[in-house]
Amino acid sequence: MFESYDLVNFGNHLRRLRKALKLTQKDVESLSGLTADALRRIENGEVVPRYDTLLYLSHTYKKDLLAVLKSYSNANELFDYYRRLEDLLVFNDMTALEQLTQEFSTYVKNNPEKSSLVNGAVVNQFNLMLSGVARYYSPEPKGSCEYFCAALKVSHPTFTPELFDQFRYFEFESRILLMVAVSLSDQPALSIRMLHFCLENLNKDNQASIYEKYLRVKIHFNLSYKYHTIDDDQNALLNANKGIECCNKYYLSYSLGPLLYRKGIAEFILGMPDYLESLRAAIQVLNIQNAHELAEKYKAITKENYGIII
């Protein structure tokens, strides 16, 4: 998704190789079958050379140009922006979001498409995702779903939330789809279907990345909450327990407090006797994690809505 190459410097390197062999562009055309015009465009950094093109040139120059091209990749730098977005989505760090937005904008300005293939569609999609996240976590989250849908339309022009399962998604697109799901506050049934779809497309192996493990926990929490909003407390409890199991399996404390809270509320509504134990554990975990504000918010909401003093 975020593959990027310094095409100008790669092209200059190819030009130096050709001249060191005392070959003209016409000579290379005769030896490799690649047209002189195509070689000129590659050497000027105007195009990404095709796999078969690099194979032909590799035979001509007696050098593995596929490996050389990788050394001119900027993918690691772009993947760093992606990783940082994952971090702030997990921990809702809005200060980090503002900084990431500014730095990504600077990066794009300093890496025009001719010198470094930062695909315009990728840039647009990433920026729309950033805007949607900023809106979603703002005091007025209404409208965030439109940003996320617009981001998916970059790669899937006919995307609508109702047709979400008609498309195949790359990893980053799956993250955008998750944000579509959680932002669909007025369509809980559709949101639940979408969250299950996202869950099924995560890596289930123990070797899954830490972000996929975090996301699995996050999806179970959101499923538990969404089921609660439609009074399906059996499934709310089921997903709270599955999220807690993931925390235990992967040795994560992320979202453990909120999951215990969702579990306690579901147990209370279902008339189960241990609900207060779960609620107290939720508050205890949040306080240990220094999430005192959220702990107090949960205590106030629980007293107001259910008459329970934690």
C-alpha positions, 0 to 999 in steps of 0.5 A: 500500500505504502510502497515508495521509491526514490525514482530519480536517484534510482534512474541516475544509478542506472544511467551511471551503470550504463555509461560505465559499460560504455553503452548508449541507450540504443545499445541497451535497446539492441541488447535487452529489447527494451526501447530506448524511449522506455529506458530514457523515462526510467533513467529520468525517474519518470516511471516505476520499472516493471518486474520483467523490464528489470529482469531484462536490464539485469541480464544486460548490466549483469547486476540484480536490479530488483535488489538495487531497486529495493535499496531505493525504497522509501517504504519504511518511512511511509510505514512509520506514518502508518504505525504511528496512526495505529498507535494513536487509534489504539490509545486515542492520542489526539496530540499525536494525531495533530503532530502526525498530520503536520509531519505527513503534510510536510513529508508529502510536500518534500517528496513530489511524485516525480522524485519519490513515487508517493501515489496521489491516491494513497496520500488522499486516502491517508489524509481523509483517514486522518481527518475522519479520526480527528472528527470522530474523537472531537467533541462533535463527532458527527460527520466522521463517517463521511470522511471514512467512506470518502477514504474507502471510495479512493480505492473502491469508488462505488463503496457504500456502508451497505455494500461493504462486503462486496469488496476486498480490502488491503490491511490499511483499508480494513482499518478504515472500514473499522472506523466506518463501523464504529462511527455508524452510531445510528445503524447498530445492526449494520455496524455489528455486521461490519465489525464481525467482517473486520474481525474475520479478516484479522490474522488469527495466529499467535504470530499476528502483529501487536496491532492486530492483537490490539484491534481484536480486543478493540473490535470485541469491545465495540461489538459488546457495546453495540449489542448493548445498544440493541438490548442483546445483552447475551452477545454483549456479555459474550464479546466482553468475555472474548475481549478479556480472553484476548487480553489474557492470551496476548498479555495485554492490559489494553481495554481490559478495564472497559471490557470488564465494565461492559461485562459487569453491565451485561451481567447486571441486566441478565440478573447474574450475581457476580456483576458487582465484582466485574464492575469493581474490577473494571474501576480498579484496572482503570485506576491502576492504569491512571485512567482516573477520569474514565473510572469516575465517568463509569462510576457516575454513569452506573449510579445514574443509569442503574442505581449501582454504587461501585 
